Amino acid sequence: MGTGKRTLTMAAIALVCAVTVLGAPGTALASPSKPTPTPAPTSSGSSTPAADKDLEAVRGKLEKLYHDAAVATDAYNAAEEDTQKQSAQIVELAREIVKGQAKLADLKDRAGAAARAQYRGGGLPPEVRLWLSENPQAYLDGAGRVRQGEHATKGLLAEMTRTQKDLQQYARDASAQWKRLEANRKDKAAAKKKVKKQIAAAEKLESQLEKEEKERLAKLEQAVAAKAQTAWLDSGILDEINTKASEQGKKAVKFATDQIGKAYEWGAEGPKTYDCSGLTSQAWAAAGNGIPRTSQEQWKQLRHIDVKDMRPGDLVIYFDDASHVGMYVGDGAIVHAPRPGRTVTITGAGTMPILGVVRPDAD
């Protein structure tokens, strides 16, 4: 890696560490595969090895709690998105049902009128009416029109049957959508309950710490994040990353960085607060490209890019379950909404385990 570029990058990341606590690596920061027991907080003013060990346990517990909250937030956002789609589909089906009912009423009126006209022209057999007619040609012309009317009536009846079947299908579709809507509402309620539970547990744990312990915990978080970022940079990754942002990417980055300092709020899409995927989805919407709402769907649906090929505007997905996302801004850094209690900030792209990178726009 070039010395000048490396020095500039490390200086920028160090500055971010000092001012913003690196955007709180507690953003569901580490793999939750090894839960740690909740320690009894110490109020000692001295930093003993045992106290440091307790703080490390607290940090690990907070990471797991906030990670679980992030997963539940993604589930909530997904259920909310599905609920909105299903509500829109139900409204559209209701419109189709109203239109179909009006069409069916019109067809019935027309079919009734045609049937009455045919009844009035009935009576004697056709051959007798022809023999009695003073103008056989006129009669034949009229008979042709009658046959045409009969064909038209049959067509009306067939269309009535089709319309009735359409209305029955619309009703079945609407019923199915209602069932899905209710299921998603239950999923959303369950996810909301879990989010609140995890965040409340994390806040309770943090509230038990003394001021001095909170300061040491912040420094510990900084050290863990800086170590991870340094290891990532030491891999030489920045020597390979040299692509420039697309025009849309520049707009997305500008929108995202303009939100720096705004509070994290789970389920939020702005304009005053954001969660991680709320920030990235709104940034790309502002750039003119709608993308999925959740980090997991962004990972599933958007085009995957090698880390070495990423450019500003690309989305970096974190953790094996794709529970967090940030936007690459260049020089080894991302902008993201970390977790409850923190604000939108810039941090090192390597401070959390990278699952992969996705690109919202085309080359």
Backbone hydrogen bonds, N-H to C=O, Kabsch-Sander energy under -0.5 kcal/mol:
donor,donor_aa,acceptor,acceptor_aa,energy
6,R,2,G,-2.7
7,T,3,T,-2.7
8,L,4,G,-2.3
9,T,5,K,-2.3
10,M,6,R,-2.7
11,A,7,T,-2.4
12,A,8,L,-2.1
13,I,9,T,-2.5
14,A,10,M,-2.5
15,L,11,A,-2.1
16,V,12,A,-2.1
17,C,13,I,-2.4
18,A,14,A,-2.1
19,V,15,L,-2.0
20,T,16,V,-2.9
21,V,17,C,-1.3
22,L,16,V,-1.0
23,G,20,T,-1.1
24,A,21,V,-2.1
27,T,24,A,-1.1
28,A,26,G,-2.7
34,K,31,S,-0.7
48,T,46,S,-1.1
52,D,48,T,-2.5
53,K,49,P,-2.0
54,D,50,A,-2.2
55,L,51,A,-2.3
56,E,52,D,-2.1
57,A,53,K,-1.8
58,V,54,D,-2.2
59,R,55,L,-2.8
60,G,56,E,-2.3
61,K,57,A,-2.3
62,L,58,V,-2.8
63,E,59,R,-2.4
64,K,60,G,-1.9
65,L,61,K,-2.5
66,Y,62,L,-2.8
67,H,63,E,-2.2
68,D,64,K,-2.7
69,A,65,L,-2.0
70,A,66,Y,-2.1
71,V,67,H,-2.3
72,A,68,D,-2.3
73,T,69,A,-2.3
74,D,70,A,-2.1
75,A,71,V,-2.0
76,Y,72,A,-2.4
77,N,73,T,-2.9
78,A,74,D,-2.4
79,A,75,A,-2.3
80,E,76,Y,-2.6
81,E,77,N,-2.4
82,D,78,A,-2.5
83,T,79,A,-2.4
84,Q,80,E,-2.1
85,K,81,E,-2.1
86,Q,82,D,-2.8
87,S,83,T,-2.4
88,A,84,Q,-2.0
89,Q,85,K,-2.2
90,I,86,Q,-2.5
91,V,87,S,-2.1
92,E,88,A,-2.2
93,L,89,Q,-2.5
94,A,90,I,-2.4
95,R,91,V,-1.9
96,E,92,E,-2.2
97,I,93,L,-2.4
98,V,94,A,-2.3
99,K,95,R,-2.6
100,G,96,E,-2.7
101,Q,97,I,-2.5
102,A,98,V,-2.1
103,K,99,K,-2.4
104,L,100,G,-2.6
105,A,101,Q,-2.2
106,D,102,A,-2.0
107,L,103,K,-2.5
108,K,104,L,-2.4
109,D,105,A,-2.0
110,R,106,D,-2.4
111,A,107,L,-2.8
112,G,108,K,-2.4
113,A,109,D,-2.3
114,A,110,R,-2.3
115,A,111,A,-2.2
116,R,112,G,-2.3
117,A,113,A,-2.1
118,Q,114,A,-2.0
119,Y,115,A,-2.0
120,R,116,R,-2.2
121,G,117,A,-1.3
122,G,119,Y,-1.3
124,L,122,G,-0.6
129,R,125,P,-2.0
130,L,126,P,-2.0
131,W,127,E,-2.0
132,L,128,V,-2.3
133,S,129,R,-0.9
139,Y,135,N,-2.2
140,L,136,P,-2.8
141,D,137,Q,-2.6
142,G,138,A,-2.5
143,A,139,Y,-2.9
144,G,140,L,-2.2
145,R,141,D,-1.8
146,V,142,G,-2.1
147,R,143,A,-2.6
148,Q,144,G,-2.4
149,G,145,R,-2.5
150,E,146,V,-2.6
151,H,147,R,-2.5
152,A,148,Q,-2.6
153,T,149,G,-2.4
154,K,150,E,-2.4
155,G,151,H,-2.3
156,L,152,A,-2.5
157,L,153,T,-2.6
158,A,154,K,-2.4
159,E,155,G,-2.5
160,M,156,L,-2.5
161,T,157,L,-2.1
162,R,158,A,-2.3
163,T,159,E,-2.6
164,Q,160,M,-2.4
165,K,161,T,-2.2
166,D,162,R,-2.5
167,L,163,T,-2.5
168,Q,164,Q,-2.0
169,Q,165,K,-2.3
170,Y,166,D,-2.9
171,A,167,L,-2.2
172,R,168,Q,-2.1
173,D,169,Q,-2.9
174,A,170,Y,-2.7
175,S,171,A,-2.1
176,A,172,R,-2.3
177,Q,173,D,-2.6
178,W,174,A,-2.2
179,K,175,S,-1.9
180,R,176,A,-2.2
181,L,177,Q,-2.8
182,E,178,W,-2.5
183,A,179,K,-2.2
184,N,180,R,-2.6
185,R,181,L,-2.1
186,K,182,E,-1.9
187,D,183,A,-2.3
188,K,184,N,-2.9
189,A,185,R,-2.2
190,A,186,K,-2.4
191,A,187,D,-2.6
192,K,188,K,-2.5
193,K,189,A,-2.1
194,K,190,A,-2.0
195,V,191,A,-2.7
196,K,192,K,-2.3
197,K,193,K,-2.0
198,Q,194,K,-2.7
199,I,195,V,-2.6
200,A,196,K,-2.5
201,A,197,K,-2.1
202,A,198,Q,-2.1
203,E,199,I,-2.9
204,K,200,A,-2.3
205,L,201,A,-2.1
206,E,202,A,-2.5
207,S,203,E,-2.1
208,Q,204,K,-0.9
208,Q,205,L,-0.7
209,L,206,E,-1.5
214,K,210,E,-2.4
215,E,211,K,-2.0
216,R,212,E,-2.1
217,L,213,E,-2.5
218,A,214,K,-2.4
219,K,215,E,-2.0
220,L,216,R,-2.3
221,E,217,L,-2.5
222,Q,218,A,-2.3
223,A,219,K,-2.5
224,V,220,L,-2.4
225,A,221,E,-2.5
226,A,222,Q,-3.0
227,K,223,A,-2.4
228,A,224,V,-2.1
229,Q,225,A,-2.6
230,T,226,A,-2.7
231,A,227,K,-2.3
232,W,228,A,-2.0
233,L,229,Q,-2.7
234,D,230,T,-2.8
235,S,231,A,-0.6
235,S,232,W,-0.7
236,G,233,L,-2.1
237,I,232,W,-0.8
239,D,236,G,-1.2
240,E,236,G,-0.6
240,E,237,I,-1.2
241,I,237,I,-1.6
242,N,240,E,-0.9
243,T,310,M,-0.6
250,K,246,S,-2.3
251,K,247,E,-1.6
252,A,248,Q,-2.4
253,V,249,G,-2.6
254,K,250,K,-2.3
255,F,251,K,-2.3
256,A,252,A,-2.5
257,T,253,V,-2.9
258,D,254,K,-1.9
259,Q,255,F,-0.6
259,Q,256,A,-1.2
260,I,257,T,-1.4
261,G,344,V,-2.3
262,K,259,Q,-2.3
264,Y,342,R,-2.6
265,E,274,Y,-2.2
268,A,265,E,-2.0
269,E,270,G,-0.5
270,G,273,T,-2.0
274,Y,263,A,-1.7
275,D,268,A,-1.8
279,L,275,D,-2.2
280,T,276,C,-1.6
281,S,277,S,-2.5
282,Q,278,G,-1.8
283,A,279,L,-2.1
284,W,280,T,-2.0
285,A,281,S,-1.8
286,A,282,Q,-2.4
287,A,283,A,-1.0
288,G,285,A,-1.4
289,N,284,W,-2.9
298,Q,294,T,-2.3
299,W,295,S,-2.0
300,K,296,Q,-1.9
301,Q,297,E,-3.0
302,L,298,Q,-1.8
303,R,359,R,-0.9
305,I,357,V,-3.0
309,D,306,D,-1.7
310,M,307,V,-1.5
313,G,328,Y,-2.7
314,D,311,R,-2.4
315,L,358,V,-2.7
316,V,326,G,-2.8
317,I,315,L,-0.6
317,I,356,G,-3.0
318,Y,324,H,-2.8
319,F,353,P,-2.6
322,A,319,F,-2.1
323,S,318,Y,-0.7
324,H,318,Y,-1.1
326,G,316,V,-2.0
327,M,335,V,-2.6
328,Y,314,D,-2.7
328,Y,326,G,-0.5
329,V,333,A,-2.5
330,G,333,A,-0.9
333,A,330,G,-1.3
334,I,347,T,-3.0
335,V,327,M,-2.3
336,H,345,T,-2.5
342,R,339,R,-1.9
344,V,262,K,-3.0
345,T,336,H,-2.4
347,T,334,I,-2.3
349,A,332,G,-2.6
351,T,348,G,-1.5
355,L,317,I,-2.9
356,G,317,I,-1.6
357,V,305,I,-0.8
358,V,315,L,-2.6
359,R,303,R,-2.7
